[in-house]
Amino acid sequence: MSKYPNLALFAGTGAGLVVMTVLAINFADRNIAPIPDNNPTVALVIPGGGADEAPAGGLIVGAAAASDGSGGTYGLGRPALPEEIAAWDLDVMPDGTGLPEGSGDVWTGEEVFAEKCAACHGDFAEGTGNWPKLAGGWDTLADKDPVKTVGSYWPYLSTVWDYIHRSMPFGAAQTLEVDEVYAMVAYILYSNDLVDEDFTLTHENFLEVEMPNADGFIVDDRAETEYPMWRTEPCMENCKDSVEITMRATVLDVTPAEEGSAEEAFETDAAIVNEDQPEAVEEAAMEESASEDTGAEALDPELVAAGENVFKKCRACHQVGEGAKHRTGPSLNGIVGHPAGAAEGFKYSRDMQAAGEDGLVWTEEELTAFLAKPKAYMSGTKMTFAGLRKEDDLAAVIEYLKSFPED
């Protein structure tokens, strides 16, 4: 037989709850750890109790009130202090509400980012492995697989600040100083080519930063526009006059063709699927023709292949090949032998522009020196990549870049 009383009869009453709570506290007091004399007793707040016995809002810290079985309220604790609420109240709203005073510049942000974030997000916010990309992704939101980054997708800068402040770095959340958060946000903006390298983000100019996709969202009005349509009596038969096949899923092979028309169906499907895309054969032929026209056959194919692999480190910011566009960095088509800082439509750093005006040309030798240590070669460059350490990687990536002529 148990040495503790059977409390089943008390379970549905306020008195029963108090008895069980007090027993639990006494058990802890005797068998787990001593409770200091000045530590308040905890008890349960019974909803609906007298307003004069507990403050509105539920949980408090204080001594448990005695009960005479009349349904009184039992206080739990005390009202939270303003500083205790402030410790949890971290959110920053799009209009700047909740944003603390502070500031941070791009280059301080680069240092903090390299130390605390680059292991997951890459040296220049390009992402590593399955960790998310924070930069790039321009003009991809309409693609089948869009790249959603701070620059391409996020509508509010407050989301960036709030998330970093609340949850980063991974495994050490809320260890960053306020100024460090400002600096890292400034660096992420710079990595997305939204601010210049001399930019300093503060609580005063925070709302002046324009996010490219701020107008890319709509108000969710489905409750008014769509829900009523779904809450009607469903049609169970003869719901449409006719049913027609408008496209065949030939790739998945799930739409059977009519007998005797398989070849005809395939041709139709191919035209539909590739309506807005060049034919693979035609694209390959164009690449082959371009290769012949530019003399790319003289390149070392093995070195080009190795360079393509090395170039994966660059793809977050640079594009090459047909249709290449400027991203965080300029398109690199025709870069070998091209004057520095001269790609049309790209905003270079002041130092890079000055070097180009002074006659710097990207010969293989100059590119090798630059890619080995970009910051040492040109301190004011916008490129935050640390550099390629291996000579073989340098030779391979330059050979790869040589295979792409200027547009």
Secondary structure by P-SEA (a helix, b strand, c coil): cccccccccccccaaaaaaaaaaaaaaaacccccccccbbbbbbbccccccccccccccccccbbbbcccbbbbbccccccaaaaaaacccccccccccccccccaaaaaaaaaacccccccccccccccccccccccccccccccccccccccccaaaaaaaaaccccccccccccaaaaaaaaaaaaaaacccccccccccccccccccccccccccccccccccccccccccccccccccccccccccccccccccccaaaaaaaaaaaaacccccaaaaaaaaaaaaaaaccccccaaaaaaaaaaaccccccccccccccccccccccccccccccccccccccaaaaaaaaacccccaaaaaaaaaccccccccccccccccccaaaaaaaaaaaaacccc
